[in-house]
Amino acid sequence: MTPSYSELVAAVRGEGEAIVTSGAVDLDIAVPTCGDWRMRDLLVHVGSVYRRAATVVGDRVTTEVAWQPPPDDPADPVAYLQEALDDLVEALRSADAETPAWNWSPLPDVAEFWARRMAHESAVHRYDAQRAHGLAQPIDADLAHDGMDELVDVLLPRIVTRDAPKLSDAVFAFSAADDGEWIVQTSADGVERLSATRSAGVTVRGPGSSVLLAAYGRVKWVSLEVTGDESLLQKWSESFRF
């Protein structure tokens, strides 16, 4: 079940604060789940994403807002992120789920999109920040379930359209031990979410948090139960860089 708007906003605050806390420990520590980034790079990236969302929701923008690259080297990345988080939460709390606000997806242009997107952005990057220190908490089961819904319904079509040759003509089945199943047919034409079990090229089973994090490339597929053509997961990982 999709969390309520207020629950999503609370998740943004909680996960965002956890990123700030982890980031303040060591700005130069490597973040192994984010390529060659250091912690300061992660904080600035998340802060810039928050700022865009805060502008869209806070100003009730209904036309496209271009992506603005983050500053090269803010004097205090922790303060930069904290300020952006505060602005984002204030903007989301000043709105309700149906407040008009542009987004880049086919979904309705309302604030709920941004509360949901920023909750999942925050949860995954909170994992990144904590993992840099060697101790990361799993994502809450309900949030992870909705995160897989969003990944399959909103993000994956965007990825497939961009990188169709890498994910064409395959059926992926993801199953969360704590609740949920996602069966996805990808092709050069796009993505179809299937409602009934059918023969899958590859099946992945595990805790919801681990399934989501593996789909995002944060944990290794081999840490889960995998059956079928594992090369399809390699292709997934090559395409799904988010």
Residue, then its C-alpha position, 0 to 999 in steps of 0.5 A: m500500500t502506498p504510504s500516505y502523503s504525511e507518511l511520505v513527508a515524514a520519511v523525507r525528513g527522517e531519511g534526510e536527517a540520517i544522511v546529514t548525520s552520516g555525512a557530518v562524520d567524514l566528508d572525504i570518506a568513499v561512498p562505494t555504492c556511488g562509483d567514485w563519489r566521496m561523501r561530500d559529493l553525495l551530500v551536494h547531489v542530494g541537496s541539489v535534488y532537494r532544492r529542485a523539488a522544493t522549488v517546484v512544490g513551494d512555488r507551485v510550478t506547473t511547467e518544466v523546471a530544468w535541472q540545475p547542476p549543483p555547486d562545484d564545491p559549497a563551503d559546507p556540504v553538510a549545511y548545504l544539505q541541511e538547508a535544502l532538506d529544511d526547505l523541501v520539508e517546509a514546501l511539502r508541508s505547505a502543500d497537500a497531495e493534490t497541490p499542482a506541481w509539475n513533474w517529469s513523469p506521466l503521473p499527475d502533476v501534483a505534490e504527491f509525486w515529489a513527496r514520494r520521489m524524494a522519500h525513495e531518493s532519500a531512503v536509497h541515499r541514506y543507505d549509501a551514506q550509512r554503508a560508507h561507514g560500514l553499517a547501514q540499516p535496511i529500508d522500512a518494509d512498507l517504504a521498500h514495497d512502495g519503492m519497488d512500485e515506483l521503480v517498476d511503474v515510474l522509473l523503469p519505463r524511463i530507463v528502458t526508453r533510454d537504454a532499450p537495447k540492454l533490456s529488451d524482450a525479458v521478463f523479470a520477477f521480483s518477490a519480497a519475502d515480507d510482502g509483494e511481487w513485481i513481474v515485469q516484461t521489458s521490450a524495445d517498446g517499453v515496460e508492461r507490469l504483469s498481474a499474474t505469474r508467468s514464466a520469467g527469464v529470471t526470478v529474485r527473492g528476498p526481503g523487500s529492502s534487499v530486493l529494492l536495493a539490489a534493483y538500484g544496484r546497492v547490494k549484490w544480486v548474489s546476496l538474494e535467492v536468484t533462479g533463471d538467467e543471471s545474465l539478465l540481472q547483469k544487463w539490468s544493473e548496467s542499465f539501471r543507474f539511478 
